[in-house]
Amino acid sequence: MGWLNGLRRAIMAATIAWAGAANAEPVQLNVIGGLGNVSQYTRFEEPFWTREIATLSRGRLTARIHAFDQAGLRAQEMLHLMQTGVVPLGTILVSLAGEEPELNALDLAGLNPDFASLRRTANALRPRIATLLAEKYGLELLSIYIYPAQVVFCKKPFHQLSDLSGRRIRTSAIGQSELFSAIGAIPVQTAFSETVPVIVKGLADCAVTGTLSGNQIGLHDVTSHIHGMAITWGVSVFAAHAAFWHAIPDDLQAVLRAGIADLEHRIWDSAEAETRAGMACNLGQPTCTTGRRGQMRLVPAAPEDEALRRRLLVDTVLPRWIARCGANCARTWNEILAEPTGIAVVEPQDGGPVRAVPVPAPIR
């Protein structure tokens, strides 16, 4: 990771350069983006930073961007690297931000079974996430990104999620693993790059990943059935180290905020479209234009799946998350998400385990 030393020097040079930015050479920003070789990065992040930002700033800013997984960085390290200022502008995958489990609230396994649920959750939590990053880590929240829906691909038939009991399922994070363990499945947690190999080698029977990204890596060639319910969405936050951010002249901050807000809008629209497109390609439908046509069979989300999802959220996902996260997360949930989800967190007075309980819908 020798390039990190160069990045540190570039950060120092850029910070010094702001004072004379109005009549100096363009200032180069150094950005750590999301996963490389997927469309969010190749179609949106990379072009925005390498081309669009220069146009938006009228030549006062240029940027270099590295995908974190291609830069020798672990997603689990990003929050620390940004807090310490090593990475001035970067992307944090919330499901892998283990040192700050409150970020997981955006994308808890089973919380957002569809796009509307995800948007509701993100809109509700955005102010809290901004405060958390600023007060605890010295970071300025600039955006919330998502990937297409992450669903279950399996190489043998199944009719509903409960049928996955006993199967080995590739997962990407602890929340997914806990959810499938509660079903009776056996989680096999691996990196995205290992998704197809673990299926081919017989180390997993199923895999959870994005509808389109799964197609792009050929998962449809080694599996036969795909479920219609989103398990997670691969939510990430994009932020800036506060000292670096506040050294940027106000007019350029405004340019960056407006540009990044538009980038977020495009990424969300694309993720929604790519969720449908990935499913169409995996199923071999004529509307497939962005991937390779497969011959998979759709397992539609049934009422039994919705009932199971909610039960798992109440009995497993929320209690385990609160146990890792603590009282602050319980308060965050009850203040922000209890009403829209109809689920509240209860902390027993006798020191027993945290419980999540259904709450009556409010009278409107």
Steps between C-alpha positions, in 0.01 A plus 500: 500500500782737415251711310347599838815692587461690175137562587599648838742737328235595246251578778748730671582674175134544409415641843778756472390584145149610595621836623605596151250292309331796337800574279705180529526186297204261539495319833493122467269304729575140595193280538444142611190364330285191531546157346688509170383324184130544577281751323467743793873557483561477125187691389467756776776540760804488273362731227372747760836542670731467202301715254185667628646671806745699287212628288279579798779694673605678179841343520575583864476137611623174358487160666641150505291210622592147606248224571570386856521132406750576223713722721598232750257633761256297709149639529527444876788752515336791323338669800830504690697620196257785452485594868878531510506704179696246297203489261353850454203401284376144514228239489403286800293184451269513802461123534877465547556801727540274802645764730181707461202263487253788515573556130356152439154641575478618140522147361412243765430160347128471430419862587450626144332232287429744217619831361230707668598363841865577433430859401283551809775364726776709340298821508406446864852418617703750296502779764600254774778348287633849421509590871664170596777533241565864589502471878670163544732478200555853373348422160265698277224286348462582132294216359334162548550254215334166431556201277226293331299270726695210646295183464539124541636292209491119548617207291207279605125571504325658800152645546543744788776629726431247774600225254860623530538336840804274491649659188837676494452861392768743392456826694700821506447634853406400852140623473428275202671211677286545813179510298573177313628326811162571659331327206720197562736561210880497524660835408825502304630857523730592210608797292301586187780369278459153653126474435513283188802293612330387824198384300712322237715330764194378688581708808162674479160403362366854468633856495369842594611776264366766265265404219715662231843459660423130541421482131816690409720246681317204346306386806201421278713235326557303821164545675144425391254683730483862615278649773311824447543664843788733580705386801727807503612774258872552560445852635806722537564852623728745326667752728790742537750546782362812670829692524565440132144590407489825696826613340326499161370845399126539551422540132679176415327322789172607339615366162597168656179466701282569196699266279505219756126540566436456128735201496304343786173553315638328190643211702167438675306514173748262341491257793123478475516446124788252528312297759232440237752464217709247690194294577389514135841383381527217751155379395583529129228753426499696169537829691855401600738754345764562767617148578500143374180302467472207735240230546428539868160451663345770716389413852247778570487646849200331661291616798684237704829670411374838616383348829837328544691819417313694765538225759875479434530878532320493835652184647855503361623791289404789728594338834840389366568842353406679823720258696798606285404864486368594843251741650563778247385274220190399694413868539573571133271218396213594731519871418531464123397157372256351753198678355562437126593136558248424773776344713640637827808403699453420870792495744404290806558662837641179651798490266355226280533489122372779280168422330330640193121505510225591254324826581147604397475715191439868588151641448507753216 
